[in-house]
Amino acid sequence: FFFDIEAMTVEKDEVVENVDIGKEEEEELKAEEDEEEGTVDPQSPTGSKKKKKKKKKKPAADGGEPATPTDKPTGDDLQESAQNGEEENGEDEEEGEGGEGGKKKKNKKKKKKGGGASNDINNSGALHPKQTYPEPTIPITKLFPKGDYHEGEIQLQPIDGDTRMKCAEAKQREKIHTAQYSDLRLAAEVHREVRAWVNSWIRPGLKMIDITDMLEGKLEQLIEKNGLKTGQAFPTGCSLNYVAAHWTPNSGDNTVLQYDDVCKLDFGTQVNGHIIDCAWTVAFNPVYDPLKESVQAATDTGIKEAGIDVRLCDIGAAIQETMEAHEVELNGKVYPVKSVRNLNGHLIGSYQIHAGKSVPIVKNSDTAKMEEGELYAIETFGSTGKGYVRENLECSHYMVNRDATASISSLRNSKAKSLLHFILKTYDTLAWCRKWLDKAGETKHLLALKNLVDNGIVEPYPPLCDNRGSYVAQYEHTILLRPTCKEVLSRGDDF
C-alpha cells in the first residue's frame, strides 16, 4: 500500500506543508504554540473540485459540504444489512444520482471465484465452518488451534515452474521458513474475514471515519491485537474517486460515502512483522464496473507474470497492456483506462511495508529481478484521468524514518521527544495515522508532530491524487515466491 515518494518522484500539485493542518484545528495549534517556543506556519492546499455528477460531494478536506452524516451503525444494523444484501445492492430500481442521470440499472452482485485453494464456506456464508455469521467474532487462532492455516492460491513459477515444484531441495528449503509461512497465512485469514464482513454492510450514507473505525476494530478482534506482535500493518486507506491512495479521515472529518463514489479499501495485517497488504475497490454505481474489472484483470496479470528471476520491467509491461486494453463510458463519454504510471507494487520486509524494490505497472527500464523467498505486494491502479498522481489534500499517514537515528539523538523539543517515544513504542517502523494518535490519548500532537517531520524523523505521506473529476480503482494481493511455487497469500473467493 505505502509508496516511497522519492522513488516514485511524485510531483506536488501545490505547495504542501510537511504537516497539513485543517482550519478546524487552528485553535488547538495556537494553544500549543503558547506553551512551546517557536512558530508554526501551516499552509493547506486549496482548489475547486470539478463536479462530474449532479449530486457529487466535495471531500471535506477541500472545504466542500459533506452529505448529512448518519448515525454510526449498530450491530443490529449490520446484521439487517447483510441479510438484506440483495436490496442493498440495488435489486430495486430507483432514481439515480449519477452516471446516466435516469434510473439505476439493476445491480445484481456477481459472485466471483478467487481460484484459491483455501476458503471453506459453510451454508451460512461464513468463511470457516465454526465462524459466526454475518459478523465474525471468533479470533482466527481459535478456529485453527493447530495453526494449520489455509494455503493461498498456488501458482507455478513462470520460469522452471514444473522443475521447482518437483525439486526435493526446494521442498527442503521451504521447511526452514515454516514459521514465517504460518504467520503470513494467519494474517491472510484475518484479512479475508474482515473484508468479507465489511463488504456485507458497507453502503452509501455511512461516514468514512465510521467505516474505518469498524473495520479496524474487527481486525483487532480477529487478529487478537497484541502490541507489535499482532495487529494492523498500516492505516486503512479509503481513498475516494480521483484520490488514488494514502487517504484516511482524520478525527472530526465527516466525509460520507456516496452512491456515486469509487472507494479504494486498502488495509494490512501483520503477525510478528510478517505483513499482508491487500486492497479492492467498492463502487455501488454499475457504470464503474468496467473500470474495476480492468484493474482487477491487470492485477491478476501482474500476479501471473511475477516470479523468481523475472525482470520487474517485464511485469510492468504486461500489466500496462492488460489495463490499457479497457475503456469505460461515463455520461456518454468514453474514457481509456490508464495505468497510473508513478504508482507501483513493492517488496515487503519484516515490519517494513516498502522494502526497496518496486513493481511497476507500466513498461519501464528496471531490469532488476525478483528473487526466491521475496514477498511482494502486487497492486495496480487504473484511472480515467491523466494516469499520474501528485501529493495533495490534508495529510493523515506517517511513518518513522528508519535512517534518522542522528536526528533523533539531537532532538530537543520535550513534547516532540515524548511523542516520538510513544510512536516508536507503539508502531516502531510500521505506518500510522493521526486518528490513531488521538485514540491513544495523544490528542494535542500537531506541534510536536510538525517538529518531528521538520527534523526528518517522521515522514509524511499525503494523499496521492489524479486530476479532479477523474476516477481511480485499485486491486492488490500479497504473493510469496516460495522455492517450489508462487503463493497468492491473500487470495479469496471475492477476488
C-alpha positions as CSV (number, residue, x, y, z in Angstrom):
1,F,0.0,0.0,0.0
2,F,2.6,2.6,1.0
3,F,4.6,4.3,-1.7
4,D,8.2,5.6,-1.5
5,I,7.7,9.2,-2.5
6,E,11.3,9.7,-3.6
7,A,11.4,6.5,-5.6
8,M,8.3,7.5,-7.4
9,T,9.3,11.1,-7.9
10,V,5.7,12.3,-7.2
11,E,5.2,15.9,-8.1
12,K,3.3,18.2,-5.8
13,D,0.1,19.7,-7.1
14,E,0.5,22.6,-4.8
15,V,2.9,23.6,-2.0
16,V,2.0,21.2,0.8
17,E,3.5,21.6,4.3
18,N,5.0,18.6,5.9
19,V,2.1,18.5,8.3
20,D,-1.0,19.8,6.7
21,I,-3.3,21.3,9.3
22,G,-7.0,21.9,8.7
23,K,-8.9,25.1,9.7
24,E,-10.8,23.3,12.4
25,E,-7.6,22.5,14.2
26,E,-6.1,26.1,14.3
27,E,-7.3,26.7,17.8
28,E,-5.6,23.6,19.1
29,L,-2.4,24.6,17.3
30,K,-2.5,28.2,18.8
31,A,-2.9,26.8,22.3
32,E,0.1,24.6,21.8
33,E,2.1,27.5,20.4
34,D,1.6,29.4,23.6
35,E,3.2,26.6,25.6
36,E,6.2,26.0,23.2
37,E,8.8,28.3,21.8
38,G,8.9,28.8,18.0
39,T,6.3,29.5,15.4
40,V,4.3,27.3,13.0
41,D,3.2,28.5,9.6
42,P,0.8,25.8,8.2
43,Q,-0.4,26.0,4.7
44,S,-3.2,23.9,3.4
45,P,-3.8,23.1,-0.3
46,T,-6.8,24.7,-1.9
47,G,-8.7,24.4,-5.1
48,S,-12.1,23.9,-6.5
49,K,-13.4,20.4,-7.4
50,K,-14.9,19.8,-10.8
51,K,-18.2,18.0,-10.4
52,K,-18.9,15.3,-12.9
53,K,-22.1,14.2,-11.3
54,K,-25.3,16.1,-10.3
55,K,-25.2,15.3,-6.6
56,K,-21.5,14.7,-6.2
57,K,-20.0,15.8,-2.9
58,K,-16.7,17.5,-2.3
59,P,-14.2,15.9,0.1
60,A,-14.2,17.6,3.5
61,A,-10.5,18.3,3.0
62,D,-11.4,20.6,0.1
63,G,-13.8,22.7,2.1
64,G,-16.9,21.2,0.5
65,E,-20.1,20.4,2.3
66,P,-20.4,16.7,3.1
67,A,-23.7,14.9,2.8
68,T,-25.8,14.8,6.0
69,P,-24.0,12.3,8.3
70,T,-25.8,9.3,9.5
71,D,-25.5,7.8,13.0
72,K,-22.8,5.1,13.4
73,P,-24.5,1.8,12.5
74,T,-25.0,-0.7,15.3
75,G,-24.5,-4.5,15.2
76,D,-28.2,-4.9,14.5
77,D,-28.0,-2.5,11.6
78,L,-25.1,-4.5,10.2
79,Q,-26.9,-7.9,10.5
80,E,-30.0,-6.4,8.8
81,S,-27.8,-5.0,6.1
82,A,-26.2,-8.4,5.5
83,Q,-29.4,-10.3,5.5
84,N,-31.0,-7.9,3.0
85,G,-27.9,-7.7,0.9
86,E,-29.8,-8.0,-2.4
87,E,-31.8,-4.9,-1.6
88,E,-28.7,-3.0,-0.6
89,N,-27.0,-4.0,-3.9
90,G,-29.7,-2.3,-5.9
91,E,-32.2,-5.1,-6.8
92,D,-35.0,-2.4,-6.9
93,E,-35.0,0.4,-9.4
94,E,-34.9,3.9,-8.0
95,E,-33.9,7.3,-9.2
96,G,-30.2,7.5,-10.0
97,E,-27.8,10.1,-8.5
98,G,-25.1,10.0,-11.2
99,G,-23.9,8.0,-14.2
100,E,-26.7,8.1,-16.7
101,G,-28.9,10.6,-14.9
102,G,-32.0,8.4,-15.1
103,K,-32.9,5.1,-13.5
104,K,-30.3,3.0,-11.9
105,K,-29.5,-0.2,-13.6
106,K,-30.3,-3.3,-11.7
107,N,-27.0,-4.0,-9.9
108,K,-27.2,-7.7,-9.0
109,K,-23.9,-8.6,-7.4
110,K,-21.9,-11.2,-9.2
111,K,-20.2,-14.0,-7.4
112,K,-16.5,-14.2,-8.3
113,K,-14.4,-17.2,-7.8
114,G,-10.9,-16.4,-6.4
115,G,-9.4,-19.6,-7.5
116,G,-7.7,-20.1,-4.2
117,A,-7.0,-23.4,-2.5
118,S,-8.2,-22.2,0.8
119,N,-11.7,-21.0,1.7
120,D,-14.2,-23.4,3.2
121,I,-17.5,-21.6,3.1
122,N,-20.3,-23.1,5.1
123,N,-24.0,-22.9,4.4
124,S,-24.4,-19.7,6.4
125,G,-21.9,-17.9,4.2
126,A,-19.1,-17.7,6.8
127,L,-15.5,-18.3,5.6
128,H,-14.9,-21.0,8.3
129,P,-17.4,-23.7,9.4
130,K,-17.2,-22.6,13.0
131,Q,-17.1,-18.9,12.5
132,T,-20.1,-16.7,13.5
133,Y,-22.0,-15.1,10.7
134,P,-22.7,-12.5,9.4
135,E,-20.4,-10.9,11.9
136,P,-17.3,-12.9,12.6
137,T,-16.5,-12.7,16.3
138,I,-14.2,-15.7,16.9
139,P,-10.4,-14.9,16.7
140,I,-8.8,-16.8,13.9
141,T,-6.3,-18.7,16.1
142,K,-9.3,-20.2,17.9
143,L,-10.6,-21.6,14.6
144,F,-7.2,-23.1,13.8
145,P,-6.0,-24.4,17.2
146,K,-3.3,-26.5,15.5
147,G,-2.1,-23.5,13.5
148,D,-2.8,-25.2,10.2
149,Y,-4.0,-22.1,8.4
150,H,-5.1,-22.3,4.8
151,E,-2.5,-22.0,2.0
152,G,-3.2,-19.3,-0.5
153,E,-3.7,-19.9,-4.2
154,I,-0.7,-21.9,-5.6
155,Q,0.7,-21.0,-9.0
156,L,3.7,-22.3,-10.9
157,Q,6.7,-20.1,-11.1
158,P,6.8,-18.7,-14.7
159,I,10.4,-19.8,-15.1
160,D,11.2,-23.5,-14.4
161,G,7.9,-23.9,-12.7
162,D,7.5,-27.7,-13.1
163,T,11.1,-28.3,-12.1
164,R,10.8,-26.3,-9.0
165,M,7.5,-27.9,-7.9
166,K,9.1,-31.3,-8.0
167,C,12.6,-30.4,-6.7
168,A,13.4,-32.1,-3.4
169,E,16.0,-29.5,-2.4
170,A,13.5,-26.7,-2.9
171,K,11.0,-28.5,-0.7
172,Q,13.6,-28.9,1.9
173,R,14.4,-25.1,1.8
174,E,10.8,-24.4,2.5
175,K,10.9,-26.2,5.8
176,I,13.2,-23.6,7.1
177,H,10.5,-20.9,6.7
178,T,7.6,-22.8,8.2
179,A,7.0,-20.2,11.0
180,Q,7.0,-17.3,8.5
181,Y,4.5,-19.1,6.2
182,S,2.3,-19.7,9.2
183,D,2.4,-16.1,10.3
184,L,1.6,-14.9,6.8
185,R,-1.3,-17.3,6.4
186,L,-2.8,-16.3,9.7
187,A,-2.6,-12.6,8.7
188,A,-4.2,-13.5,5.4
189,E,-7.1,-15.4,7.1
190,V,-7.8,-12.3,9.2
191,H,-7.8,-10.1,6.1
192,R,-10.3,-12.3,4.2
193,E,-12.6,-12.4,7.2
194,V,-12.5,-8.7,7.8
195,R,-13.1,-7.7,4.2
196,A,-15.9,-10.2,3.8
197,W,-17.6,-8.7,6.8
198,V,-17.1,-5.1,5.6
199,N,-18.5,-6.0,2.2
200,S,-21.6,-7.3,3.9
201,W,-22.7,-4.0,5.3
202,I,-20.8,-1.1,3.6
203,R,-23.3,1.2,1.9
204,P,-23.8,4.8,0.8
205,G,-24.6,7.1,3.7
206,L,-22.0,5.9,6.2
207,K,-19.3,8.2,7.4
208,M,-15.9,7.2,6.2
209,I,-14.5,7.5,9.7
210,D,-17.1,5.1,11.0
211,I,-16.3,2.6,8.2
212,T,-12.6,2.7,9.1
213,D,-13.2,2.5,12.8
214,M,-15.4,-0.6,12.5
215,L,-13.0,-2.3,10.1
216,E,-10.1,-1.7,12.4
217,G,-12.0,-2.8,15.5
218,K,-12.9,-6.1,13.8
219,L,-9.3,-6.6,12.6
220,E,-8.0,-6.1,16.2
221,Q,-10.6,-8.6,17.5
222,L,-9.9,-11.3,15.0
223,I,-6.1,-11.0,15.0
224,E,-6.0,-10.6,18.8
225,K,-4.1,-7.4,18.7
226,N,-1.0,-7.6,20.9
227,G,1.3,-4.6,20.7
228,L,3.8,-5.0,17.8
229,K,3.4,-8.8,17.8
230,T,0.0,-8.9,16.0
231,G,-2.2,-6.1,14.7
232,Q,-2.7,-3.7,11.8
233,A,0.2,-3.1,9.4
234,F,-0.8,0.4,8.3
235,P,-3.8,2.8,8.4
236,T,-6.9,1.9,6.5
237,G,-6.8,3.6,3.1
238,C,-10.3,4.5,1.9
239,S,-9.4,7.0,-0.9
240,L,-12.3,8.3,-3.0
241,N,-12.6,8.9,-6.7
242,Y,-9.7,10.9,-8.0
243,V,-7.7,10.3,-4.8
244,A,-5.7,7.1,-5.6
245,A,-4.0,6.3,-2.2
246,H,-2.9,7.5,1.3
247,W,-6.2,9.0,2.4
248,T,-8.0,8.1,5.6
249,P,-10.1,10.5,7.6
250,N,-8.5,12.5,10.4
251,S,-10.5,12.9,13.6
252,G,-13.5,15.2,13.1
253,D,-13.7,14.5,9.3
254,N,-17.4,13.9,8.4
255,T,-17.0,12.8,4.8
256,V,-19.8,10.5,3.9
257,L,-19.7,7.6,1.4
258,Q,-21.9,8.4,-1.6
259,Y,-23.7,6.1,-4.2
260,D,-21.5,7.5,-7.0
261,D,-18.2,7.2,-5.2
262,V,-15.3,4.9,-6.2
263,C,-13.7,3.9,-2.9
264,K,-10.4,2.0,-2.6
265,L,-10.2,0.0,0.6
266,D,-6.6,-0.8,1.4
267,F,-5.5,-2.3,4.7
268,G,-2.8,-4.5,6.1
269,T,-2.5,-7.2,8.7
270,Q,0.7,-8.3,10.4
271,V,1.8,-11.2,12.6
272,N,5.4,-11.0,14.1
273,G,6.1,-8.3,11.5
274,H,5.1,-10.5,8.5
275,I,2.7,-8.3,6.5
276,I,-0.3,-9.0,4.3
277,D,-1.1,-6.0,2.0
278,C,-4.3,-6.3,0.1
279,A,-6.9,-3.9,-1.4
280,W,-10.0,-3.8,-3.5
281,T,-12.4,-1.2,-4.9
282,V,-16.0,-0.6,-3.8
283,A,-18.4,1.2,-6.2
284,F,-22.2,1.0,-6.0
285,N,-23.0,2.5,-9.4
286,P,-22.6,-0.2,-12.0
287,V,-21.2,2.3,-14.6
288,Y,-17.9,1.9,-12.8
289,D,-17.8,-1.9,-13.2
290,P,-15.7,-1.8,-16.4
291,L,-13.1,0.3,-14.5
292,K,-13.0,-2.1,-11.6
293,E,-12.8,-5.1,-13.9
294,S,-9.9,-3.7,-15.9
295,V,-7.8,-3.0,-12.8
296,Q,-8.6,-6.4,-11.3
297,A,-7.6,-8.1,-14.6
298,A,-4.3,-6.0,-14.6
299,T,-3.5,-7.1,-11.0
300,D,-4.2,-10.8,-11.9
301,T,-1.8,-10.3,-14.9
302,G,0.9,-8.9,-12.6
303,I,0.5,-11.9,-10.3
304,K,0.7,-14.4,-13.2
305,E,3.8,-12.8,-14.6
306,A,5.6,-12.3,-11.3
307,G,8.1,-14.9,-10.2
308,I,11.7,-15.9,-9.4
309,D,14.2,-14.5,-11.9
310,V,11.5,-12.4,-13.7
311,R,12.5,-8.8,-14.6
312,L,10.4,-6.1,-13.0
313,C,10.1,-4.2,-16.3
314,D,8.5,-7.2,-18.0
315,I,5.9,-7.4,-15.3
316,G,5.1,-3.7,-15.7
317,A,4.8,-4.1,-19.5
318,A,2.3,-7.0,-19.1
319,I,0.2,-5.1,-16.5
320,Q,0.0,-2.0,-18.7
321,E,-1.0,-4.0,-21.8
322,T,-3.9,-5.6,-19.9
323,M,-5.0,-2.4,-18.1
324,E,-5.0,-0.2,-21.2
325,A,-6.9,-2.6,-23.4
326,H,-10.0,-1.4,-21.5
327,E,-12.2,1.7,-21.5
328,V,-15.2,3.0,-19.5
329,E,-18.2,5.1,-20.6
330,L,-19.3,7.8,-18.2
331,N,-22.1,10.3,-19.0
332,G,-21.9,9.3,-22.7
333,K,-18.2,9.9,-23.0
334,V,-15.7,7.1,-23.4
335,Y,-12.5,7.2,-21.3
336,P,-9.5,4.9,-21.8
337,V,-8.3,3.3,-18.6
338,K,-4.7,4.3,-17.9
339,S,-2.2,2.7,-15.6
340,V,-1.1,5.3,-13.1
341,R,2.5,5.4,-14.1
342,N,4.0,6.7,-10.9
343,L,2.3,4.2,-8.6
344,N,3.6,0.6,-8.2
345,G,3.7,-2.6,-6.2
346,H,6.6,-3.2,-3.8
347,L,8.8,-5.6,-2.0
348,I,7.7,-6.2,1.6
349,G,10.1,-6.7,4.5
350,S,9.8,-7.6,8.2
351,Y,7.9,-4.7,9.8
352,Q,8.6,-2.8,6.6
353,I,5.8,-2.2,4.1
354,H,8.2,-0.9,1.4
355,A,11.5,-2.8,1.4
356,G,13.2,-1.3,-1.7
357,K,12.2,-2.9,-5.0
358,S,9.2,-1.5,-6.8
359,V,7.0,-3.5,-9.2
360,P,6.0,-1.0,-12.0
361,I,2.5,-1.1,-13.6
362,V,3.8,0.4,-16.8
363,K,6.7,-0.5,-19.1
364,N,10.0,0.9,-17.9
365,S,13.7,0.1,-17.9
366,D,14.1,-1.6,-14.5
367,T,15.9,-4.8,-15.2
368,A,16.2,-5.9,-11.6
369,K,14.8,-9.4,-11.0
370,M,12.6,-11.0,-8.4
371,E,14.3,-13.5,-6.1
372,E,13.5,-16.6,-4.2
373,G,11.9,-16.0,-0.8
374,E,10.8,-12.5,-1.5
375,L,7.4,-11.2,-0.5
376,Y,5.6,-8.7,-2.8
377,A,2.5,-6.6,-2.9
378,I,1.3,-6.7,-6.5
379,E,-1.1,-3.7,-6.8
380,T,-2.3,-1.8,-9.8
381,F,-4.2,1.4,-10.3
382,G,-6.3,2.3,-13.3
383,S,-7.6,5.9,-13.9
384,T,-9.9,7.7,-16.2
385,G,-7.7,10.8,-15.7
386,K,-4.1,11.6,-16.6
387,G,-2.7,8.4,-15.1
388,Y,-0.3,10.4,-13.0
389,V,-0.7,11.4,-9.3
390,R,0.5,14.3,-7.2
391,E,0.5,15.0,-3.5
392,N,-2.5,17.0,-2.3
393,L,-5.0,17.4,0.5
394,E,-4.6,17.1,4.2
395,C,-2.1,14.5,5.4
396,S,-3.1,11.6,7.7
397,H,-0.4,8.9,7.1
398,Y,3.0,8.9,8.6
399,M,5.9,6.6,9.3
400,V,9.2,6.9,11.2
401,N,12.3,7.4,9.0
402,R,14.4,4.3,9.5
403,D,17.6,6.3,8.7
404,A,17.0,9.2,11.1
405,T,18.9,8.0,14.2
406,A,21.3,11.0,14.2
407,S,18.3,13.4,14.1
408,I,16.6,11.5,17.0
409,S,19.7,11.9,19.3
410,S,19.7,15.7,18.7
411,L,16.0,16.3,19.2
412,R,15.5,19.0,21.9
413,N,11.7,19.7,22.0
414,S,10.3,17.9,25.0
415,K,6.8,17.3,23.6
416,A,8.3,16.0,20.3
417,K,10.6,13.6,22.3
418,S,7.6,12.4,24.3
419,L,5.5,11.8,21.1
420,L,8.4,10.1,19.4
421,H,8.8,7.7,22.4
422,F,5.2,6.8,22.1
423,I,5.3,6.3,18.3
424,L,8.4,4.1,18.5
425,K,7.0,2.0,21.3
426,T,3.6,1.6,19.7
427,Y,4.3,1.4,15.9
428,D,8.1,1.2,15.6
429,T,8.7,1.2,11.8
430,L,5.1,0.5,10.9
431,A,2.9,3.2,9.4
432,W,0.3,5.0,11.5
433,C,-2.2,7.9,11.2
434,R,-3.2,10.9,13.3
435,K,-6.6,9.3,14.2
436,W,-4.7,6.5,15.9
437,L,-2.7,9.1,18.0
438,D,-6.0,10.7,19.1
439,K,-7.5,7.4,20.1
440,A,-4.4,6.5,22.1
441,G,-4.7,9.8,24.1
442,E,-2.1,11.8,22.2
443,T,-4.8,14.4,21.3
444,K,-2.6,17.5,21.2
445,H,0.1,16.3,18.9
446,L,0.1,18.7,16.0
447,L,3.0,20.9,17.0
448,A,5.1,18.0,18.2
449,L,4.4,16.1,15.0
450,K,5.4,19.1,12.9
451,N,8.7,19.2,14.8
452,L,9.4,15.5,14.1
453,V,8.6,16.0,10.4
454,D,10.7,19.1,10.1
455,N,13.6,17.3,11.7
456,G,13.3,14.4,9.2
457,I,12.5,11.9,11.9
458,V,8.9,11.3,10.7
459,E,8.0,11.1,7.0
460,P,4.6,12.3,5.9
461,Y,2.7,10.5,3.2
462,P,0.0,12.9,1.9
463,P,-2.9,11.7,-0.3
464,L,-1.9,10.9,-3.9
465,C,-4.3,12.4,-6.4
466,D,-5.0,12.3,-10.2
467,N,-6.8,15.3,-11.7
468,R,-10.1,16.3,-10.1
469,G,-13.2,14.7,-11.6
470,S,-11.4,11.5,-12.6
471,Y,-11.9,8.1,-11.1
472,V,-9.2,5.7,-9.9
473,A,-9.7,2.0,-9.0
474,Q,-7.2,-0.3,-7.2
475,Y,-6.7,-4.0,-6.6
476,E,-3.9,-5.7,-4.7
477,H,-2.7,-9.0,-3.4
478,T,0.4,-10.2,-1.5
479,I,2.4,-13.0,-3.1
480,L,5.2,-15.1,-1.7
481,L,7.9,-16.5,-4.0
482,R,8.5,-19.9,-2.4
483,P,11.3,-22.1,-3.6
484,T,8.8,-24.6,-5.2
485,C,6.0,-22.3,-6.3
486,K,4.2,-18.9,-6.0
487,E,1.6,-18.5,-3.3
488,V,-1.0,-15.8,-3.6
489,L,-1.5,-15.5,0.1
490,S,-4.4,-13.0,0.3
491,R,-6.5,-14.6,-2.5
492,G,-10.1,-15.3,-1.6
493,D,-13.4,-16.1,-3.2
494,D,-14.2,-12.4,-3.5
495,F,-11.2,-11.6,-5.8
